Amino acid sequence: MEFDPVLLARVQFAFTIAFHIIFPSFTIGLSAYIATLGVMWLRTGEVRYHRLMRFWTKIFAVSFAMGVVSGIVLSYQFGTNWSRFSLVAGNVVGPLIGYEVLTAFFLEATFLGVLLFGFNRVPPGVYVLSAAIVAIGTATSAFWILSANSWMQTPAGHEMRDGIAYPADWLTIVFNPSFPYRFAHMLNAAYLTTGFVVLAVGARYLIQGKHIQDARTMMRMGLWLMAILAPLQLFIGDQHGLNTLQHQPIKIAAIEAHWDGSKPGALVLFAWPDEKAEKNLYEIAIPHGASLILRHDPNGLFPGLTSVPPQDRPPVPNVFFGFRIMVGIGFYMIAAALFGCFLWWRGTLFETRWYLRIVSWTWWSGFVAVIAGWVVTESGRQPWLVQGILRTADAISPVPAASLLGTLALFVVCYGIVFSMGIYYINRIINKGPEGRVIEQPEGLPSRPLTAAEGAAREAMGKGG
Amino acid sequence: MEWYLPVIWAGLIGTAVAMYVILDGFDLGIGILFPFARNETQRDQMMRSIAPFWDGNETWLVLGGGGLWVAFPMAYAIIMPALYLPVIVMLLALVFRGVAFEFRTVSDSKVWWNFAFTFGSLLAAFSQGVILGGLIQGIKVENGQFAGGHLDWATPFALLCGAALVCGYALLGATFLIMKTEGEVAERARGQAKILLLGVLAFMAVVSLYTPYAFERIATRWFSLPNFYYLWPVPLVTALVSYLLWRWLGTERDSLPFVATIVLFLLGYLGLVISSYPYLVPPSLTVWDTAAAPASQIFMLIGTVFLLPIILGYVVFVYWLFRGKVREGEAYH
């Protein structure tokens, strides 16, 4: 059987990067939540905030460790899988990634150490400040990564010489046209993802009748956040979509499964986009709906997929279904947040068991929405790797399919083991609850997240030492 | 193009790689020596001696890889596909070994994690040696792209370099144990270090004799005049340091063997740099050929100059904090 090296390189990269994104999208939000708890603790002096802060820090340590481990691989994979990309875009994207590495390295080396192990060694104010700096640092990491990614979607501030991109204006490169929208959208997604996990863990404790005080605090804080951020995400997403229509209209056409640009677009709720026949099968749609959303005019026109030849179109089903999964979860989150607030106002939030059950079962919502959203934006950019500059098929490394296939299998096995262990330990920590022991490192100050993860894991297994 | 920018970056990346080789070298080495410990208590002791350091050590690898892409995108775009399999195997071995580190202490059955730790360390060290060998022996490049076969790296020489680095890391690990532990572990490490030192010297000799013989550019670099006048102290100092190391292994010196091993590594590294400079992708591309645009190198340099001293300072601080010896049977943390 013949395998296509481009497809294998893409599958491998998609696998490692989708695995990686799970952890940052959680730790960015979680560090902000930890910092918030710290501030609440300092302001009110209430022990429960402090207890929750320590509890979530343990989970943060394990997640951050897995993010670091899977991130090391990525810093080499740009070269192993996409060597032409590394060369063509290296002058521009390289430094953006480089700054992310420096930020992460710097953070890990300093303030994270204080957050993970410094509790008994620094004054409370310094401790909470470190938590806040870690939160700012993780967001800064996201800033650089999203700037690099956005530049690949909407390149700007560069000039091409002999097929290589050279930086002309760093400010324009960093703040390229889609960056502000993508950054806001992703950052908010990270906070939402974490907010929902916090909410779900609170609901789980209430159902189990454990840690009632802490569970209520978590649910209240989670709901507050979700009630503001979930509707806000709808607005940011809409703005992001309008920006995409301006710069990557074919991506929008794929999102809407809109083939014929000479007619107004319908809002397709469900369909099977048939790429060969260039039409939708089994379509359920609201006529003029997409035109209304995108052009604010029921008869407004926007480009359809057939306006470009088939080889210039993205894989429509990936984009189409990815988008519907993301938006579907988004609406579910809005509904869960608003209904939760309604129950809270009625005073029955902590007793409505069916609501608590549903929320605790769907802790994964944010993660799935984040991955689906990335599928939309990355698949939607195809066949380009850097929009208009470099095609994915031209960006690949000269590596044979057999090597790619073999290493893909290795990645799946290794990551499968790492991931299951990670989930297992996080679950153990959650089961033990906030009133469990906190990580203690009597020896001094081991500095790193992986070391902290070890402490947290040992504790989760009930072998404190 | 400003000629000095690529040189500065080559120096920075060279420093990051040297930091990585020495720092992660000793903890990979301890992984390699792991099976020779007599019981779990001793293995605990060995792990404890590197517990606070190892993941910080590994971060230098990210700086090296990321730095290479930022500063020399063409070299990065050639080296990574050329050495695809060893690079990926090294990364996965490091992941696996890292996980083993974490979970050995909490698992009920230590046997599997012991195996994963040793095997991962061994494989990572071996792959790094192969990568080094693959680089020294040269990469086929046409039109600024890798143009060789996917198993070009798999030569006897590269495999020899793999074995050499396993031996070298084990020596670093053994001398680190002499410095940082007490009792039977330290005593055994002393014996191991002697054998490993002989192995390392044998490997160094083979590499030093074979590379000028096989690669004319390396022979010209070392043996043409006036180069030879400047370069002869390198092997001489290496011999001297090796002799001192051997002596110190026999006496009750605890820290000096580790220091001497580091110096030995740096000398070997210096030798390889002398052999290859200014080529980043031997035998065809220099640091200037492969450099990123000056604007990119400057942009990145600003951040690096600011942050690198902080990071280095922190490294020193952590090692200072965990000074002193680890005893056998001491409670884990």
Interface residues (C-beta under 8 A of the other chain):
Chain A: A65 V68 V69 S70 G71 I72 V73 S75 Y76 F78 G79 T80 S83 R84 S86 L87 G90 N91 V92 G94 P95 I97 G98 Y99 V101 L102 F105 F106 E108 A109 T110 Y166 P167 W170 S397 P398 V399 P400 S403 T407 L410 F411 C414 I417 V418 M421 E440 Q441 P442 E443 G444 L445 P446 S447 R448 P449 L450 T451 A453 E454 G455 A457 R458 A460 M461 K463 G465
Chain B: A51 P52 W54 D55 G56 E58 T59 L61 V62 L63 G65 G66 G67 W69 V70 A71 P73 M74 Y76 A77 I78 I79 M80 P81 Y84 L85 V87 I88 V89 L91 L92 L94 V95 F96 G98 V99 F101 E102 F103 T105 V106 G144 Q145 F146 A147 H150 A292 A293 A295 S296 F299 M300 G303 T304 L307 I310 I311 Y314 V315 V318 L321 F322 A331 Y332 H333
